């Protein structure tokens, strides 16, 4: 069965699958050719205000997680995004890609949590 995999886009060895970048900003130094994206879902990423407030500060992560989850739930694009992920999962794994250095405290981790709830319900 296909699964959702969260990975940093800069990882040298990314597994095969449907590749979705979930950052609003393009990752520094990453060429579009090398990214090999199937979808750039910037509409589902945190708002610029929330992203700047968070600033990748692990101490702010619990509050960021709450606020970002609220943003996703109020995002008109969320249903379309979940549907795209569900469709892709029928054929292959889905890679949720992000650029942040911190692999535990970032928007992709929160988004993965949201997707797992939505898809498994």
PyMOL commands that set and color helices and strands:
alter all, ss='L'
color gray80, all
select helices_A, chain A and resi 32-35+42-44+48-54+58-73+78-89+107-119
alter helices_A, ss='H'
color red, helices_A
select strands_A, chain A and resi 4-8+18-21+39-40+94-98
alter strands_A, ss='S'
color yellow, strands_A
deselect
rebuild
show_as cartoon
